[in-house]
Amino acid sequence: MGKSFNKIFIIVIISVIFIQGCSSKSWAFPFVKWNDKNYVITEDIVEGNLVGRELGKVTKYSTSEGSYSGNFSNYYKKGTKYYEIVDTDTNEAIAIEDSKGNFIKAVNEEKWWEENQNR
């Protein structure tokens, strides 16, 4: 019952999320888009001393599903800034400055899926 059950459970959960997303026109998770990559917003705080140079900012915000290019977010408003994280490849993760001045870690979507499919 162990690993087989876990895999079936994960497939069912992902299917439910997908079906809900299709029917309600809402995103599966909050994200930002930068440099043609999607980054999933985490709950991890990046300490200020680990925040590097500014990379860009949100130029388009929408809560409606669709195809968006450029620096887009379904969570952060237009003008929200993106930063590099010291000693972290920007293909892996970036920092997003929230409205309270906190820096939130956003992980490359491909990496996020890899890490979360085994849970």
Protein Blocks (a to p, Z undefined) as FASTA:
>chain_A
ZZmmmmmmmmmmmmmmmmmmmmnopafbdcddeehiacdddfbdcdfklpccdfbdcfbd
cfbdcddehjddfkbcghiacdddehiafklpccdddfkopacddddfklmmmmmmmZZ
